[in-house]
Amino acid sequence: MLKKKIIKTLANFENTDFSEDFPLDYCLPVYHNVSNEYLPHLRQIINYKNEKEFEADLDFFSKHFQWVTFEEFKDYIKGNFKPKKKLALLTFDDGYREFYDVVIPILERKGIYAMNFVNPAFIDNKELMFRCKVSLLLEVMNAMKITENFLQNTPFEQKFALDKIAPKFGIDFKNYLEEKKPYLTLEQLHKIKEKGFGISSHGWDHPLYHQLPLVEQIRNTVEGYNYIKENGFHYESFAFPFTDFGVEKAFFEEIFKNNDLFCTFGSAGVKLDSVTQNFQRIPMETGESAETILKNETAYFRLKKLINKNYIQRK
């Protein structure tokens, strides 16, 4: 709490002209979903924005940054592209259906490119991500006024236990998938690609990487990558599910043996990384506006820079 208070106090002194004062030359916002609807599989785990809030964010970014495609971002990193302003690359994670139904129409109207990093395990609504299962269970438990919240920190390796718990609360995950269809289908993903947007890899089934041994980190990444490549999607990038916190240098050394892989993305906010091909994105679902989030991130970056902590050093 004290850290947040300090950051918010410092953020009040930040210049609002981010085109000049943003500490990096690139800005990488990441969202999961946009919807005006109440989504039980997300409401307890993600503070997703509605359409009005999302459009306000886009307008803010458009004022201060130059939107680019992944190819332009790649060329910029290589030194082959010079944007007129600091650049912004819009990203989404997890491949939720609303990306096709809600987000794409907004982006087409505004002329903005985006990438969505997806998990093959969930495409065509074959399975529900374990944290989404937690959200559904918490919805029921909250309604029943059950306060012992043992589910919030359910680790990835115990995900199958959720399937055993669910019937006790009258939840059928398979029926939920069939009725609500929360994820994009393979057909929709191809249509998104045809419209000029990017579909890339998010691992196979959305594990928390630092909870996995290195061999499983590699396996999950390679399986997701292979699916993306085999289906003709964008295979030059990979975004870590959840976070890249605790992922060691050995992982990057192994996956970048694949010369087709240009870069990876984390979600640690405005930070630099000792792995120069790993770029940190800014989580945008904090319940705040884009301007407030960027002020906080900028203030935190400058604060940590004073003590040389704005740089992720991989072991």
N, C-alpha and C positions, 0 to 999 in steps of 0.2 A: 504493500500500500504506500509506504514512504517513497519507494522508487517512482511509482506512478505520479505521486504528488509533485515530486521534484521535476519529472519530465514535463508534466503539464504546465508547471510554473515557467520552466525554461522555454516551452513552446510558445508562450505568449509573447516572447521577444523575437520570434522568428520572422524574417521578412516573408511577405506573402507572394513575392515574385519568384516562384520556384524555377522559372525559366533561367534565372540568373543564379539563385542561391541554393538550389538543390545540390547536395554534396557529391552526387555521382553524375556522370554524363548520360546515364540511362535510368529509367524508372520501369519497374516490372510488377504491376499490380496483379494479384491473383484473387479470383472469386471461385466459389463452388456452384452457386445457383442464384437465380433471380426469379422471384415469383410474388404475385399478390395473394397467393393462396396459403393456407395453413398446411404445411407438409409435416405430418407426424414423424416420418422417418428422418427428418432433419432438424426439427424445431428444438430438440433438446441438445443438439451437438453443434449446430451452425447457426449463427445469427445472420442468415441470408437477407439481402436487401430486396425491397419491392421495386417495381419498374420505375417509379418516379425517383427513388433514391439512386438507383443505378444510372439513370440518364443524367441526373445531376452530377454524379461522379464523372461520367464521360465528358460532360461539358467542361468541368473543371480541368480535367487532364488535357482536353483539346486546347484550352486557353494557354497552358504553360508548356506543353510538350508536343512533339511531332510523333503521331502514331506511325508505326512501321510494321511491316510483315516480318516473319521470321527470316526470310531471305535477306531483307534489308538489315536486320539486326546482325545476322551472320556476317554480311559484307562490312558492316560498321566495325565489328570486332576485328576483322581481318585488315581494316584500314582502307577498304575499297569503297566506302560510302560515307558521305559527309552530310548529315542532316542539317536543316536550317536552324533547328532548335534542339535542345536535349530531347532524346527520343524516349518513347514509351511503347512497350510491347504488352498487349493485353492477353492475359492467360486465364483459363478456367481449369479446374480439376474435377475428375470423377465421372464425367460423361452423363450428367442427369438430363432427363428428357426435356426440361425447360430450356436447355441451351438451343434446341431446335425450334421449340414452340414460341419462346419468349425472347431470348437473347438475340438470335440471328436476325429476326425482323428489325430490331432496334439498330443493330450494327450495320445492316444493309442500308437502312435509312440514313445513317450518319456517315457511312463510308469508312468504317473502322474494321480492321482485321483482328482476329483473335485465334488463339490456339486452345484446344481442349485436350488435356492429358487424361487418357482413359485406361481403365483396368479391364482386360479381356474377360476376366472371370464374371463380370457383371453385364456385359453386352448381351442384348436380347433378353434381359431380365432373367438370366439363368440363376443368379444368386444375389443376395443382399449383403452389402458390406457390413462387417460385424458391428461397427459403431452405429450404423443405421438401425440395426436390430436393438442395440442398447437404447436408442432414442424411442423406438416403439414401446419397449418395455417400461421405460421411464414415464411415458405418457400415461400408461395404465396405472402404474404405481402411484403417480402423483394424484390421479383421480381417486384412487383408493386411500389416499393420505398415508401411504407407506413412506416413512421418512428415512429408514435405513438405506442409504443410497450406496449399496455395495457395487452397483454396476458401473459407476462413473469411471473407474480405473481398470475396467476389465482388459487384461492384456490380450494380444493377438492370439497367443497360443491356447487360450481358453475359449476361443470363439465358438467352438462346437458345443460348449456347455450352454450357450444361449438358446440353442435349438431345443434342449431338454427343459429349460426353464419356461420358455414361451407358452406351451400349452396350459401351464398352471395359471396363467393370466389371460387365457382365452385368445391367444395370439397365434396365428398361422402365417408364418413368413411366406410360404409358397403361395397361399391365397392372396396375400398382400401384393406380391410381385405380379400375379396374374391380373388382379383388379386395377391396381394403381399404375403399373408399368413405369416405375420411377426412372429407369435408365433408357438411354438411347439404344436403338436397334442397329444392327450392322447396316441395314438398308439406309437408315437415317444418317449414319456416319458417312456413308459414301455420298449421299446427297449434300451433306455439309462440305465435304471435300470438293465436290463439283461446283459449289458456290464460291470456292476460293479460300475457304477457311482451313486451318490446320488441325489435324488429328494426330496426336503423338502418344508416347508411352508413359504410363504411370505405375509400372510394375504389373505383376499378374493379378494380385488380389488385395492390394492396399494394406500391406503389413506396416508396422512401425519398425523401421530398419534397425535401430539400435538395440531392439529386443531379439534380433536374429543373429546367429553366427554368420561369419563372412560367407561361407559356402551357400547358405540359404539366401543371403542378400544377392549374391551373384545369380543364383538360380532364378529367383523371382524376377530379377531385372531382365535376364536373357529370355525367359519365357514370354514376358510382356513384349520385349523388343521384337522377337521372332514373329509374334502374331501381327504386330503393327506392320512389319516389313512384308510379310506374306500377303497381307490384304491391301497392299499398295498405299499405305498411309505414310505419314512423315516419320522417318526412322533416324533422323539425325540428332534427335534430342530425347531427353528423359527427365521427368520431374519426379522428385521424391514424394511418395505419399506421406502425409502428416508432416514430417520434418527430416532434415538430414543431420540433425543433432546427434553427435556421438558416432557418426560414420567415419571410419578411419581412412587414412591415405591409401592403404592397401586395396580398398574397394575401388577407388578411382583409378589406381594404377592398373587394375585388372580389366575394368570395363572399357577404358580408353585404349586398350590393345585393339579394340574394334575401330578401325580407321574411319568407318562410316559415321561414328558418333561424334558430333561436333561439340556438344555441350550438355551439361545437366543443370537442373534448377532446384534450388532449395526454397525455403520460405521463412527465412530468419529476419526479414525486414531489410533496412538499409545497412548492409554490411559488406565488407570485402572478404575474400576467401583465399587461403593459401593455395587451393586448387584453382588455378586461373581459368579453367574451363567450367567451373561451377559458379553459377550466378544466383544470387539471393533475390527472391521476390518479396513483395510487400503484401501481407494478408489484409484484405479490405473489408472483412466481415466482423468488425469490432463493435458495431452499433454506432459508429461515428461517421461523419462525412469524409470524403477524400481529402479535403483541405486540412481537417483536424488530424487525420491519420498521418499525412505527410509532415505536418508541423511537429507532431510528436516524434516521428521517426527521425526527422532531421535534428531535432534537439537532442535526442538520445545518441545519435551518431556523433555529434560534436562533443557531447559529454564523455562518451567512451573514448573518443580520440585523444582526449587530454591524458588519459591513463593507458593509452595504447591497447584498448580493448575492443576497438571497432573492426577487428580483423580476426577471422576464424582460422586458427592454426590447427591443422590436422596432424594427429600423431602417426 
